[in-house]
Amino acid sequence: MARYIFITGGVVSSLGKGLMAASLAALLQARGYKVRIRKFDPYLNVDPGTMSPYQHGEVYVTDDGAETDLDLGHYERFTGVSARQSDNITSGRIYQQIIAKERRGDYLGATVQVIPHVTDAIKEFALADTEDLDFVLCEIGGTVGDIESLPFIESIRQLRNELGQDRTALIHVTLVPYISAAGELKTKPTQHSVRELTSLGVQPDLLLCRCEHELPESERAKIALFCNVRPQAVIQALDASSIYAVPLQYHAEGLDAEVLRHFRMDSEGSPDLSRWEDILDRFHNPEGEVTIGVVGKYVGLPDAYKSLNEALVHGGMANRVKVNIKWIDAEIFEQDDETIASQLEPMHGILVPGGFGERGSEGKIASVRFARERKVPFFGICLGMQMACIEGARNTAGVAGASSTEFGETSEPVVGIITEWMSKEGLQERAEGGDLGGTMRLGAYEAKLKEGSRVSEIYGGASEIFERHRHRYEVNNAYRAGMEEGGLVFSGMSPDGLLPEIVERPDHPWFVGVQFHPELKSKPFDPHPLFSGFIAAALRQSRLV
Ligand code: GLN
């Protein structure tokens, strides 16, 4: 029977609850338990798919085509367990379902209310499909005290009554700030935030205290006394040298043992953490370094490219090199060629990531051209592949007006909107100008790889792969022959041969564009081969310049 661990946050946001959940799950997994992590988001969007990356960071896409919170990316990277649609719920989705039921008349005349209807839906979501698991970790987004999170806390209260203390635990993540003028760590914000929780009827079992300085025994005892938990259950969480150091650090602080003790389970012995030790060794002891220029649009907020950032780090670990990432705003390349040269010449690899909209597109196309002509390793992802095809069409296939219909009307739609495609579930159809939410080509799709191509070698000789998609536009097959004459090889296609999935240039040291998002499947202990290959090429490049 699964046990449920709820994780709430107090005092401030951005305490790293997601990483905490992912790290605890990794520790329990290393002790041989089967785990799954779920995220409850209190906002009213049905999913984060339509939210700006500046507002909410990256949208993480699962194999089953859900557009989810970026924390699900942490969960997958730390545990290797593939996230699913059923692992992320928002208030918006719950209300959407409840209101649809109400309109159908399913409530048979009852008044529909937050308690019990919304809380029942939340509980159902938490409990669904968990029979074969040992632990389900449920992270509640936001901060305790927010109006929006009240139904979630109330659902936790009810679940704790229904399942009993032996099957539930509540971990509250708080901040213990250091006031430099006083030279002291302050426990009051933690006390207040726990009081807020208890006033809602839930008492935390463990407190994870984020702090910049060691938490002295006296402060730990004080927190335990005022917050009504065992002193051993007050766990300090100092800032870590890398996110991949967090599982080892939490283990050293006794987090996993304390959680097991709470459940009256065997807390003796040590989990097998060799995987994390190896990752950290690769991270801290690189044998070289490379610099990658990422030419994108949302470069002001690293969270907007969270998985990409991590996948590049993983590619570095695979090659035992440090990867310096230079985030470059594509728009600055729209001024003159000198800016392009001065910014890109020091780069050992150039990456154009996914993105939406016209802004910066000419700058991205200009960087593809630079990479192609100067023979710098190039990696184009999703929009990046589309830009590589437009660049190829314009400059090597004589289609001067090549563009994408995403950027407005064009007479040469080398990239165009598609309204029909095949999926595992059958023919998918969308109306042009229809709803934006949840209507892209989403989730895992198969691609057939061309024998003898570079990508087939990168994927270890595979002839078919499954990768995750999130886009509305496709490279237009009608322009394929021209682009091929210009040197682009279409080395990956959808099984029906209609949708270009991968392009490459055999006359270039490393030039690959992919219509999917390989960064979503990369893990520190299993770096994605495209990222390992790209960083290996950048390393060769660094030895040339
Ligand atoms: N904007 C492009 C499309 O919708 C690319 C999307 C992406 O890069 N994720 O097709």
Residues whose N, C-alpha, C, O or C-beta is under 5 A from the ligand:
A	BS01	LIG	G354 G355 F356 G357 I381 C382 L383 R470 H471 R472 Y473
